[in-house]
Amino acid sequence: MRILVGITGGIAAYKSPQLVRLLRKAGHEVQCVATRHALQFVTPLTLETVSGRRLYADLFADGNDHTTEHISLKDWGEIMVVAPATANIIGKLAGGIADDALSALLLAFTGKPLYLAPAMNTQMWENPAVQRNLARLEADGVHIIPPASGSLACGTEGIGRMPEPEEIMEHLELKVENPTTQTNSQFPTTHSELPKVLVTAGPTYEKIDAVRFIGNYSSGKMGFALAEALAKKGFAVELVAGPTACRTTHPAIHRTDVESAREMYAAATALFPSCQAAILAAAVADYRPAQTADHKLKKQGDSGMTLELVQNPDILATLGQMKQKGQRLIGFALETDHEADNALAKLERKRLDYIILNSLRDEGSGFGVDTNRVTIFGSDGSRHTSPLLSKAEVAELIVARCLA
Ligand code: PMT
């Protein structure tokens, strides 16, 4: 494949030659296009050596056909990736500005896959202007490779690091859909929509043998109502659902189906770093059988049977540990006694911003039904109790109070 690699002026540009090297090693032809600022971080000689082609960096350089070089390059390239993509190039492309070689090429490069790997300081990444530009570009069909979290060049920790070249390669070649995920529409499955919220819903099933499991009565209705309410409010939703008959309708919901707590844990922890918030409404089994049989267990005479259980990972507590500045974490508490005390203990222990208490002692609340009555406790000491409402209305209330 013929790949255009754009490089802009961020410290992560030091990784760009490695990306080019890997692409070439995988048998692709690569043309580098750099901004003036990128060349403060990486030299033309390096880029020309690894790509084996003359660097394109100046619209008016000697030897260029000044008016059509970017047009012939956009015809040449089959896909294009900008790594790193600074806030500046993201803003220029979102605004349709073409004032140098790379931005002119980007504007001309239409109708073919275009990937951006943003890299910047966390505050810049979280700036509403950058998020607006990214949302605009995604709506235009540009694929955004989510930045990673970790220590940044500015000495702080947070989201904004350019993924490693190997990871970027995976994004570029991610043509095969994960069989356990379904998308409701043309909505992309491999890139983040912003702002994005993770929701867990439904029960988990913990396998005992080929035909039996430990489960619970969760129908998924509360979590799915939250996903719909979030999507209606303009969020992209990553919904991780246990076994449920519920269906989604909004195209901004991307659903990943799982069965066990450990599968839900793997999906939720992988998705959380690219989300601004997470609301965990799933009823996750705290324990699973220590052993599972791949055949149907047979009755053993008249004697009883003892199942040994081991603890499952606590997804909410893990997300509490992973939580970065600016991310919001909202949990549920399903209680039968000492409701407020138990909920408040979970709020603190799991490092939550809000906890939504529902009690099985309230008629019409909890599992299976279409209604719920909740109390929303905030880590700021706030507390709000709803009347009995439909789960759709409760979901709207939660979104309004916790994500405003
Ligand atoms: O699905 P429905 O039929 O509509 O019912 C909705 C509901 C009653 C399931 C929902 O409103 C609800 O209360 N969900 C949380 C149920 C629960 O498991 O509560 P908990 O108090 O045991 O867990 C506390 C929190 O930790 C929850 O956010 C839960 O998702 C999370 N958790 C629990 C255990 C675990 N191993 N990992 C987790 O993430």
Boltz pocket constraint, residues with backbone or C-beta under 6 A from the ligand:
constraints:
  - pocket:
      binder: B
      contacts: [[A, 200], [A, 201], [A, 202], [A, 203], [A, 217], [A, 218], [A, 219], [A, 220], [A, 221], [A, 222], [A, 223], [A, 261], [A, 280], [A, 281], [A, 282], [A, 283], [A, 284], [A, 285], [A, 286], [A, 312], [A, 313], [A, 314], [A, 315], [A, 316], [A, 317], [A, 330], [A, 331], [A, 332], [A, 333], [A, 334], [A, 335], [A, 346], [A, 356], [A, 358], [A, 366], [A, 367], [A, 368], [A, 369]]
      max_distance: 6.0
